[in-house]
Amino acid sequence: MQTQDPNQTKNMLLAVILSIGVMVAWQILYANPQLEQERERQRRLAEQQQSQTVGQQPGQTAPTAGAPTPGVTPGAGGVRAQLPARPTVLVDRKSSLSVDPRVAIETPAIQGSISLKGARIDDVVLKRYGVSPEEGSPRVVLFSPPTAPKPYFAQSYWVAPPGSNIPVPGPDTVWTASEGAKLTPASPLKLTWDNGAGLTFTRTVSVDDNYLFTIQDQVANAGSNPVTLFPYAQVFRYGIPTDLENFFIQHEGLIGVIGENGFTELDYSELLEEGSGKRVKGAVGGWLGITDKYWASAIIPPQSTPFEGNLYAPVKQAALGGQPTFQAEYITDGLTIPAGGNQSTTMHVFAGAKKVDVINAYESTLGIRQFELMVDWGWFY
């Protein structure tokens, strides 16, 4: 019978003791201070939300989402983002889906609809995932309309140059779809809108079997003068998620890769601090969005077109209904539509589960800059 070397036993014991020492030191010197810092942020956030809610007088209505926000002028030449009007009286999610005309979405992974008002992707339910492991658990709701209790949506449109009176489709424009239209992986959705001044806008929305929407916009100019317009897109969320875990090694909040500026993560609490947010001009390649623990959304501009990217909380002190709002947005350089000609642009929207193989496949096939960073590996990254 072979006996174990006493030195080997001593070395093994020493290695175990050293490992435990490293873990204890890490917990004391790094983990605990980080946890305390996050708790302090959440405490300040709770106090701020409480003061905002208390400060609203009885009968006073919160500002609508479409109201101008001082200092927020994204885009070339100070182009200002627009949002759908935020009602003062909300309805339940089911009722909110009947407010505007809609086209159904049906894929193996997603069930929902697109609002023809604003051509907004604001109804996404993840068919493969329940809110709990129990059999028959309700499916995860990712996107909800502006009139729902927890609005969260993606939309894109064209923006006219500052000072211009060119009618363009915005967040409240009602697009036209063919009767009986339905968006599936096998049947794209075609939407049209005429501005009555020589410009015809055509939008073709496609969806794959997983979580990617492809949006191709075309503008035809029947006028006698060229027109320059700016493609714009946003992901917008009202309020901080109630199921936020605040686990400091895994990010939940705004996220993105903005060209050469690289990867950015901003917690909800960070965004409510004065002077926070991330704004980068002249970026090329990347994506911007909002991430939860398991789910995420992202807007993906054309990867070779310069854009301005912005991650921020557009409404802070004058919060809507006592809740802050969060936004990831981009606006690209202007496209000039020649007289008698047309121009087009293509962008993508991701809305779904953070499956590594799916996200990596999108990065590879579409050439999306560092899209794999959507998945947060924490210490293992």
N, C-alpha and C positions, 0 to 999 in steps of 0.2 A: 504494500500500500504506500503510495507516494504522499509525503507530507508537504504542506505548503510552506514556502520560504517565509520566515518571520519578517525579513526586510520588505518582501512584496506586500505582506499584510499591513506593515507600518506605512508603506507608501500609499496604499489604497486608502487607509484611514486618514492620512494627512490630506490626500486629494479631496476626500469627502468634506473634511473640516474646512479646507480652503474654499471649496465651492459654496458651502453654507455661509462662510464669511463674506464672500463676494455678493451673494444674494441679499444678505442682511444689510451690507453697506449700500448696495444699490437702492434697496427699499428706503433706507434712512436718508441718504444723500440726494436721491433723484426722485423716486416714485412719490414719496410722501409730500415733498414740496410741490410737485406738479399737481397732485390731487388737491392740496390745499389751495393752490392758485385757481384751479378750475372751480372749486367750491365758492371761492371769493367772487369769481366772475358771475356765477349763477346767482349768488346773493345780491350783487349789484343789479343784475338783470331783473330779478324779481322785484326789487325796490323801484326800479325805473318803470316797469310795467304797471306797478301799483299806483305810482304817482301819476302816470299818464291817464289811467282809468279814473282815478279820483278827481283829476283836474278837469274832466269833461263835465260841464254843468248839465243838470237834468233838462231834457228837451233839446239840448244842443246836438246837432248831427256831426258825425265825424267827416272830415274832408273826403271827397270821392277819390278813387284811384286815378282818375283822369286829371285831377287838379295839378297845376304846375308845382314842382318841388324846387325851392330855391337852391341854386348851385348845381343842379343836376342837368347838365347839357351834354349828353353823350353824342359823339359823332362829329363828322367834319363840319366846320362852320357853326357849331353850336346847335346841331339838330337835337330836338327834344323828344324823348320817348313818350309814347302815349299808352294809356292803359284803359281797359273797359271800365265804365262807371261802376263804382262799388255801391250797391244799394244799402240803405240804412236799415232795412228790414230783410233779414235773410230767411230763406226757406230751407227745408231739409233737402238732402242731396237728390233724392228721387224726384221731388217736385222741381228742383232747379234744372233738371234735365229736360223739362217740358217747356221751359221759358222761351227758348229760341229754336228755330228749325234745325234739324240734325240729319247727318248721314251716319248709318251704323258702321262700326268696325268689327270684323270677325276674322280672327286668325287662330292658329293653334295655341298661341300664347296669350293673346289679348282679346278682351271683349270690351266694347265701349262705343264711342261716337265722336264725330267731329262737328262742332257748332258751325253752321253756315254764317253766323254772325261773327265776323273776324276771321273766319276759316281757322278757328282756334282748336287745338288738340287739348281738350279739357275733360275728357271722360275716358279713363284708362283703368281697367280692372285686370289684374294678373291672374289668369285662369289656373295656372299651375301651382299657386301658392295660397295657403290659408293664413289667417291671422294667428292661428295656434295649431299645434300638431294634431289635435283631435279630429277624428273623421267627421266630415260634414261641416268643418269650420268655414265661416264666411271667407270669400276670396279677398285678397289684398287689394284695396283701392289706392291707386297711385295718384291719378289726376282727378280733380273735381272742378266744376264751373265757378265763375266769379260770384254767383248768387248762392252757392252752397256754404255751409258753416266753415269748411276748411278748404278754401280755394287754392288750387295748385295747377298750373297749366303752362303750355308752351304755345307761342304764336309768332308769326313772322309776317311782315308786310313791307310796303315801300314807303319811303319818306321823301317828301319834296324838299328842295333847298330852302333855307331860312328866308322868309320874306316872299316866297313864291305862293301863288294862289292856285297852283295846279291841283285839281282833285285827284287824290290817290286813295287806294283801299287801306283802311286803318282798322283798329280793333272793333269798331262798331259797324263796319261795312257788311252788308248781307250779300254774300256771293250766290250765284245761281248754279245749281247742279241738275243733271238730268233726272227725270222722274224715276223713282225706284232705284236710285244709285245706292251702292253698297261698297265699302272699301274692304277688299280681301287681298291676299297675296297674288291671286290670279286676276283681280279686277281693280286697276287704279281708279282713282276718283278725279274727275275733271271738273274744275270750277271756273266760272267766268264772271267778269265785271267790267262794264263799260263806264268810263268817267264822263261821257257826254261831251267831251272836249277833244276828241280825236285819239284818245288812248284806250286800247282794249287790253285788259289784264287776263291772262289765262294761267291757272295754277293746276298742276297735275301732282296728286299725292299718291305715292305708292307705299306699301308696307310689306315687310318680309315675314317669314314664319316665326320670328322671334320678337325683337323690340325696336326695330329701326324703321323710321319713316323717312322717305325721300321726297323732298318738296322741290319741284321744278317750276319756277316762275318765268313767264314770258310776257313782255310788253310790246305791243304793236302800235306804232305811231303813224296815224293816217293824216296828221297835220302837216303844215308846211315848214315847221321849224323843229330843230332837234330839241330833245328834252333830256335833262339829267336827273336821275333819281337814285336814292340810296337804299339798298337792301338792308333790312333791319330784322333782328330776331331776339326773343327773350324767353327765359323761363322765370316764372313769377310764383312766389309762395306767400300767402298771408299767414302770419303767426308762426310761432315756434312749435314744432311737432310735440304733441303731448306724450309720445312714447320715446322721446329722446333719452338715450341711456347715459350720456355724459361720461362715457368710459374713455379716459384721457389718452389711451394708446390707440384708439380708433376714431378717425375723423367723421363727424356728422356736421353738415353745413354746406357752405358754398365751396366750389372746387373748380379747377380748370388748368389748362395749359395755354398760355397766351404768347404764342410765338417764341422768340428768343428769350423772353422774360422767364419762361419756364413754368414749372409747377407751382400752383398756389392753393393753399387750404385756408379758409377763414371760418372759424366757429361762429355760431349765431351770436354768442355773447360778445365776441370780438367786434362784430359788425355794428353793435350798438354803442361802441365806444367812439368818442368824438374823433373825427379825422381818420376813421378806419375805412376799409374797402380797398379795392385794387382796380386801377384804371391804367391801361396800356394802349398807346397809340402806335400805329404803324406795324402791328404784329402780322406775321405770316405763318399760318399753320397753327392748329390747336383746336381747343374746344372749351366750353364753359357750361357749368351746370350746378346741380344741387344733389347731395348724396345723403341717404340714410344708411343704416347699418347694412341692410341687404338690398335695397333698391336705390335707383338713381335716375336722374334725368339730365340730358345734355343737349345743347344746340351746337351744331358743328358747321362752321362756315366753309366755303370753298377753300381748300388748303393752299392754293397758290395766289389768293387775292388778299391784299393788305386790308386789315380791319382794325377797329378800335374795340377792345374788350373791356368789360366793366363788371366787377363783382361788388355788390354793395347793398345797403339797406336804404332804399329810396325814401321811406317814410319812417322817421324816428320819433322826434318829439311830438309831432302831431299824428300819432299813430292811429290807424283806422280801427275804430271801435275798441281802443285800448290795446291793440295788438300791433307789433312791428311787422314790416313786410321786407321781403328779401328778393333780390333779383340778380340773375346772370344775363348779360346781354352783349350783343355785338352789333356794330354797324360797319359795313364795308365801304370802300371807296365808291364814289358815284359811278353809275353806268349811264352812258349817253346813248339815247335811242334816236337814231337819225330819222329825219323826215322821210316818210314812206318806207321805213325799215322797222326792225325789231331787235330786241336784246333779251337775253335770258340768263338766269343764274340758278344754281342748284345748291341746296343745303340739306342737312339731315337733322333729325330729332331722334334721340335715344330716350326711351321711357320703359324701364323694366328692371329685371333682376340683374345683379352684378355677377353674372356667370363668367368665369375667367375665359373659357374657351370661346364663348360668344363674343366677348369684348375684344379678345386678341384677334379673332377672325375679322372683325370690323376694322381694326387698326391695319391689318395686313392688306385686306382687299381694297379699302378706300384710301389708304395712305394717311390715316388720321394721326397726327403727331402725338406720340406718347399717350395714346388712349388707354393703354394698359394700366396707367396710374389711377384710373377710376376705382380700381380695387385696392383697398388699403390693407397692406399686410402688417401694419404696425411695426414691431421690433424686427420682424423677419424680412422686411423689405430690403 
